């Protein structure tokens, strides 16, 4: 069971890394300054926050889900303004599903 959770943690960390890379691409000078600010000052820090909790062994912390949810909310706003951000939003939704499944598994283990 623990190996399965470690594998899931690695998968989530890899997905977070991919999302951060997408954000960095969107922060290139060719994009609008307001978008750069929203991504670099809010979305990326949320992803770093979630990543840090997972790396130090607290993947079930409420901060992980809160950070991913905040990043998703902002990415959704960006997607409403410009559909090119839908890739980022899709990646964040996938991360959210995986972090939710970790939380659900943890809850089930503590009950049993």
SVG drawing of the C-alpha trace seen along z (x, -y; Angstrom):
<svg xmlns="http://www.w3.org/2000/svg" viewBox="-15 -44 25 46">
<polyline fill="none" stroke="black" stroke-width="0.4" points="0.0,0.0 2.8,-2.4 4.5,-1.8 1.3,-2.6 1.0,-5.9 4.6,-6.8 4.0,-6.1 0.9,-8.3 2.9,-11.0 5.6,-10.9 2.9,-11.1 1.3,-14.1 4.7,-15.8 5.5,-15.1 2.1,-16.6 2.7,-19.6 6.1,-20.1 4.4,-19.9 1.9,-22.5 4.7,-24.8 6.4,-24.4 3.2,-25.3 3.0,-28.4 6.5,-29.4 5.8,-29.1 2.8,-31.4 5.1,-33.9 7.3,-34.4 7.4,-38.1 5.1,-37.4 2.1,-37.3 0.2,-40.1 1.7,-41.6 -1.5,-41.1 -1.5,-37.4 2.2,-37.2 1.4,-38.8 -1.5,-36.5 0.4,-33.4 3.7,-34.3 2.3,-35.8 -0.6,-33.5 -0.8,-30.2 2.9,-29.3 3.1,-30.0 0.0,-27.8 1.6,-25.0 4.9,-25.4 2.9,-25.3 1.1,-22.1 4.3,-20.5 6.2,-21.4 3.5,-19.7 3.7,-16.5 7.5,-16.5 7.7,-16.7 5.3,-13.9 2.0,-15.7 0.0,-15.0 -3.3,-14.9 -2.9,-18.4 -5.9,-20.6 -3.3,-23.2 -2.7,-20.9 -6.3,-20.9 -6.7,-24.6 -3.7,-25.5 -4.7,-23.4 -8.3,-24.8 -7.1,-28.4 -4.8,-27.7 -7.7,-26.1 -10.0,-29.0 -7.5,-31.5 -6.7,-29.2 -10.4,-29.0 -10.6,-32.8 -7.7,-32.9 -9.3,-30.3 -12.5,-32.4 -10.4,-35.3 -8.3,-33.2 -8.9,-29.5 -5.2,-28.8 -5.1,-28.4 -7.4,-25.4 -4.4,-23.1 -3.2,-24.4 -6.8,-24.2 -7.0,-20.5 -3.7,-19.7 -4.8,-21.3 -8.1,-19.4 -6.1,-16.2 -3.9,-17.1 -7.0,-17.9 -8.5,-14.5 -5.3,-12.8 -4.9,-14.7 -8.6,-14.1 -8.1,-10.4 -5.1,-10.4 -7.2,-12.2 -10.1,-9.7 -7.7,-6.8 -6.2,-8.3 -9.7,-8.7 -10.7,-5.2 -7.5,-3.8 -8.1,-5.8 -11.6,-4.5 -10.7,-0.8"/>
</svg>
